[in-house]
């Protein structure tokens, strides 16, 4: 469980972007057989977000200068590139793997441990690969859509993929001190949640069912 949470916590902030729009009458989707359970967990996640994460994220964004937040975002993005590189190789994307390994080297060295994204300026773009996608490439079906407690939107396949990502993320194996590791995890959660505040404001007046919106957005992104 410890390693799973280490991998999943960056998704925690994204998953908790719920309740940000006015709710219309929800329509049940036959393609979501776990909808009753999912909505219950969704409501719980929303309550946690409103009580804890959102207020902290707002304070974080208010106190820290934008340039500092950008550097923190770059730092965690650089760590995630290790996960991306691993899945490049597992998907036999060798050209992309070469680019992503170069990103890690340049951003870790010239970018001061990833605080500055010098690789993107060198035309080495950020990619997004994970074990959930790798399992899809290997022919594993996505399975049912499921909302995980505290961790948010997923599918059966992506949930198993998250376990694999947990072992690869440097925060799981590169830091011996548990307090330091969990402090960084907490910072990552808050940083990502703060990044969603603008999106939350943009959707605040939309008359949509937030559960349906989040499900559709997640599945569209993952397919």
C-alpha positions as CSV (number, residue, x, y, z in Angstrom):
1,X,0.0,0.0,0.0
2,X,2.9,2.3,0.8
3,X,4.4,2.0,-2.7
4,X,1.0,2.3,-4.3
5,X,0.2,5.5,-2.5
6,X,3.7,6.9,-3.4
7,X,2.9,6.5,-7.1
8,X,-0.8,7.6,-6.8
9,X,-0.4,10.7,-4.8
10,X,0.5,12.9,-7.7
11,X,-2.9,11.9,-9.2
12,X,-4.6,12.7,-5.9
13,X,-4.9,16.4,-6.6
14,X,-6.2,15.9,-10.1
15,X,-8.7,13.3,-9.1
16,X,-10.1,15.6,-6.4
17,X,-11.2,18.3,-8.9
18,X,-14.8,17.6,-8.4
19,X,-17.9,19.5,-7.4
20,X,-16.6,22.5,-9.4
21,X,-19.8,22.9,-11.5
22,X,-23.5,23.2,-10.8
23,X,-25.2,19.9,-11.0
24,X,-27.9,19.0,-13.4
25,X,-30.0,15.9,-13.1
26,X,-27.5,13.0,-13.6
27,X,-28.1,10.5,-16.3
28,X,-27.2,6.9,-15.6
29,X,-24.7,5.4,-18.1
30,X,-25.0,1.7,-18.8
31,X,-21.3,1.6,-19.7
32,X,-20.5,2.5,-16.1
33,X,-21.9,-0.5,-14.1
34,X,-20.1,0.6,-10.9
35,X,-21.7,4.1,-11.1
36,X,-23.6,3.8,-7.8
37,X,-20.3,2.9,-5.9
38,X,-18.3,5.4,-7.9
39,X,-20.6,8.3,-7.1
40,X,-20.4,7.5,-3.4
41,X,-16.6,7.5,-3.5
42,X,-16.7,10.6,-5.7
43,X,-18.8,12.5,-3.1
44,X,-16.3,11.4,-0.4
45,X,-13.4,12.6,-2.4
46,X,-15.1,15.9,-3.0
47,X,-15.7,16.4,0.7
48,X,-12.1,15.8,1.5
49,X,-11.0,18.2,-1.2
50,X,-13.3,21.0,0.0
51,X,-12.3,20.5,3.7
52,X,-8.5,20.1,3.2
53,X,-6.9,20.2,-0.2
54,X,-8.5,23.1,-1.8
55,X,-7.9,25.6,1.1
56,X,-4.3,24.5,1.3
57,X,-3.8,24.8,-2.4
58,X,-5.2,28.3,-2.4
59,X,-2.9,29.4,0.4
60,X,0.0,27.8,-1.4
61,X,-0.7,29.7,-4.6
62,X,-1.2,33.0,-2.7
63,X,2.0,32.7,-0.7
64,X,4.5,31.4,-3.3
65,X,5.6,33.4,-6.3
66,X,4.7,32.0,-9.7
67,X,8.3,31.4,-10.6
68,X,8.8,29.2,-7.5
69,X,5.7,27.2,-8.3
70,X,6.9,26.7,-11.9
71,X,10.2,25.4,-10.6
72,X,8.5,23.0,-8.2
73,X,6.3,21.7,-11.1
74,X,9.4,21.2,-13.2
75,X,11.2,19.3,-10.4
76,X,8.4,16.7,-10.1
77,X,7.9,16.6,-13.9
78,X,11.6,15.6,-14.2
79,X,11.2,12.8,-11.6
80,X,8.1,11.6,-13.6
81,X,10.2,11.4,-16.7
82,X,11.9,8.3,-15.2
83,X,8.5,6.6,-15.3
84,X,7.9,7.8,-18.8
85,X,11.3,6.5,-20.0
86,X,10.6,3.1,-18.4
87,X,7.3,2.8,-20.3
88,X,8.9,4.0,-23.5
89,X,11.2,1.0,-23.4
90,X,8.4,-1.4,-22.4
91,X,6.4,-0.2,-25.4
92,X,9.4,-0.5,-27.7
93,X,9.4,3.3,-28.4
94,X,13.2,3.5,-28.6
95,X,13.4,6.9,-30.4
96,X,11.1,8.4,-27.8
97,X,13.1,6.7,-25.0
98,X,16.3,8.3,-26.4
99,X,14.6,11.7,-26.2
100,X,13.3,11.2,-22.7
101,X,16.6,9.9,-21.4
102,X,18.2,13.1,-22.8
103,X,15.5,15.1,-21.1
104,X,16.4,13.6,-17.7
105,X,20.1,14.1,-18.2
106,X,19.8,17.8,-19.3
107,X,17.2,18.8,-16.8
108,X,18.9,17.1,-13.9
109,X,22.3,18.7,-14.7
110,X,21.8,22.0,-16.5
111,X,18.3,22.4,-15.1
112,X,19.6,22.0,-11.5
113,X,17.8,18.8,-10.5
114,X,14.9,19.6,-12.8
115,X,14.0,23.0,-11.4
116,X,14.4,24.4,-14.9
117,X,13.0,22.7,-18.0
118,X,16.0,23.3,-20.3
119,X,15.2,20.2,-22.3
120,X,12.0,21.7,-23.8
121,X,14.0,24.6,-25.0
122,X,16.3,22.1,-26.7
123,X,13.3,20.7,-28.7
124,X,13.0,17.7,-26.4
125,X,9.3,17.8,-25.6
126,X,7.6,16.2,-22.5
127,X,5.9,12.9,-23.2
128,X,3.3,11.1,-21.2
129,X,3.6,7.3,-20.8
130,X,2.7,5.1,-17.9
131,X,2.1,1.4,-17.1
132,X,-1.6,1.7,-17.7
133,X,-0.8,2.7,-21.3
134,X,1.8,0.0,-21.5
135,X,-0.7,-2.6,-20.5
136,X,-3.0,-1.3,-23.2
137,X,-0.3,-1.6,-25.8
138,X,0.2,-5.2,-24.6
139,X,-3.4,-5.9,-25.3
140,X,-5.0,-5.7,-21.8
141,X,-8.5,-4.2,-21.9
142,X,-9.3,-1.2,-19.8
143,X,-12.0,-2.8,-17.8
144,X,-14.6,-0.9,-15.8
145,X,-14.3,2.8,-14.9
146,X,-13.8,3.1,-11.2
147,X,-13.3,6.0,-8.7
148,X,-10.7,5.1,-6.1
149,X,-11.0,6.5,-2.6
150,X,-8.8,9.7,-2.3
151,X,-7.1,8.8,-5.6
152,X,-9.9,9.5,-8.0
153,X,-10.7,8.4,-11.5
154,X,-9.2,5.2,-12.9
155,X,-10.0,2.0,-14.7
156,X,-9.3,-1.6,-13.7
157,X,-6.3,-1.6,-16.1
158,X,-5.0,1.8,-14.9
159,X,-5.3,0.7,-11.3
160,X,-2.9,-2.2,-11.9
161,X,-0.7,0.1,-14.0
162,X,-0.4,2.5,-11.0
163,X,1.2,-0.3,-9.0
164,X,3.9,-0.6,-11.6
165,X,4.5,3.1,-11.7
166,X,4.9,3.1,-7.9
167,X,8.0,1.0,-8.1
168,X,9.7,3.1,-10.8
169,X,9.1,6.6,-9.5
170,X,12.3,7.9,-7.9
171,X,10.4,9.1,-4.9
172,X,9.7,5.5,-4.0
173,X,13.3,4.3,-4.1
174,X,15.6,7.3,-4.4
175,X,15.0,8.8,-0.9
176,X,15.8,6.8,2.2
177,X,14.2,9.1,4.7
178,X,10.5,8.5,5.1
179,X,9.8,12.0,6.4
180,X,11.6,13.6,3.4
181,X,9.8,11.3,0.9
182,X,6.3,12.0,2.3
183,X,7.1,15.7,2.6
184,X,7.9,15.7,-1.1
185,X,4.7,13.7,-1.9
186,X,2.7,16.2,0.0
187,X,4.3,19.1,-1.8
188,X,3.5,17.4,-5.1
189,X,-0.1,16.9,-4.2
190,X,-0.6,20.6,-3.2
191,X,1.3,21.8,-6.2
192,X,-0.9,19.9,-8.6
193,X,-4.1,20.9,-6.9
194,X,-3.0,24.5,-7.0
195,X,-2.6,24.2,-10.7
196,X,-6.2,23.1,-11.1
197,X,-7.7,26.2,-9.4
198,X,-7.9,28.1,-12.6
199,X,-9.7,25.3,-14.3
200,X,-12.0,25.0,-11.4
201,X,-13.0,28.6,-11.7
202,X,-13.5,28.3,-15.4
203,X,-16.0,25.4,-14.9
204,X,-17.7,26.9,-11.9
205,X,-20.6,28.3,-13.9
206,X,-21.1,25.3,-16.2
207,X,-24.4,23.5,-15.7
208,X,-23.1,19.9,-15.9
209,X,-23.1,16.9,-13.6
210,X,-19.5,17.0,-12.2
211,X,-19.3,13.2,-11.9
212,X,-20.2,12.7,-15.6
213,X,-17.9,15.4,-16.7
214,X,-14.9,14.0,-14.8
215,X,-15.6,10.4,-16.0
216,X,-15.9,11.6,-19.6
217,X,-12.8,13.7,-19.4
218,X,-10.7,10.9,-17.8
219,X,-11.8,8.2,-20.3
220,X,-11.3,10.5,-23.3
221,X,-7.8,11.4,-22.1
222,X,-6.9,7.7,-21.5
223,X,-8.2,6.3,-24.8
